[in-house]
Amino acid sequence: MGKSRFHGDRLRLARVIRSYTQAELGRRVGVYASTISRLEVGSMEEPSAALLSALCNVLDFTPAFFEGVVVDEYTLSNCSFRRPNATPRRLLDQAMARGTALQEALAALALIVKLPPPLLPIIPAETAEEIEAAAEKTRETFGLSLRAPIVSMIQLAEHAGVVVTRVRGTVERVDAFSHYGAPPVIVLPATKNSNSSDRAKVARELGNLVIHRGQPTGDARMERASDRFAAALLMPEQVFRDEFGVLPRVDWPNLFELKRRWKASALDILHRATELGLVPATTARRLSKNYSWRRWHQGEPYEVPLEQPELLTHALEFAEQDTGETLATLAETLGWGSSVAEELTGIAMPDWDVFGSNVARLDDYRA
């Protein structure tokens, strides 16, 4: 009899993607948790045909998924999470498992179409001055003026070769996170709290990929650094000082005018002005209390336009035109069921939406 092609670490990955404990999965397929454990650690080489069929039905994967080893696995040491110590480990594990599976899909897609090469600079930075300079250098790397807002943060990231996606089904208590793989990935929460908040999250994760690449993140100092990078990338210091300095008064109407200009939340604009010493702490506290009283944390007025990830959608569109490969056939190759494919890519099957783009074009993916 030939060597088993079933790999227990892939069963663990599938189980965590679906957020089951070993006991929960065991109950659903009619075996003890110890049987699931033995399969995952390899002390039981392979399940029976009946058990494998049950596992596939419950988890929505095909037998092909369980073949081969897990490559480029997301871990706490190679991902950038916000406040990981304050997030239940089970939720982090699920987010990392879903990211790992998505990374495998991107690697398979890269064999069919040419994805944009990663172009993000590496600029280690710790002090406020270094962080401000790193954000300005990042703008300059992509030919962006220091005196104008960034039209689309998601398109900027994708132009830099970063795949931005919304993984459906991820519990919202896990914030946006990133992983520098091949290609780099930024995962946004599936539920969009606000468009300006999404822009700040993409900018923050770009900061982690630029100034913290290769470093475990999550401590308060590094989070403050990535927050400052995001603010500096969205609102470069000198021009922000110039424009803030001519405001007739520091109040919410004027801050919302700056929101229209810079496409950042009014609260982030207040924080930016405070960290640059343009607003006294007493004024910032008063305005922040008024912000909470008005319940703007549930949704600010004058929201900026919605930004959608496009790179993955366009890559799949070109793959279908050029090779006949679709999300459905790619999912079949990977051993994903349809619900898994929809959740991990954020694209509905079989009819996925195509968004127009002025950054990512089909010709960009031609080999």
Beta strands, then each sheet from edge to edge (+ up, - down):
strand 1: 79-80
strand 2: 163-166
strand 3: 177-179
strand 4: 185-188
sheet 1: 1+ 3- 4+ 2+
end
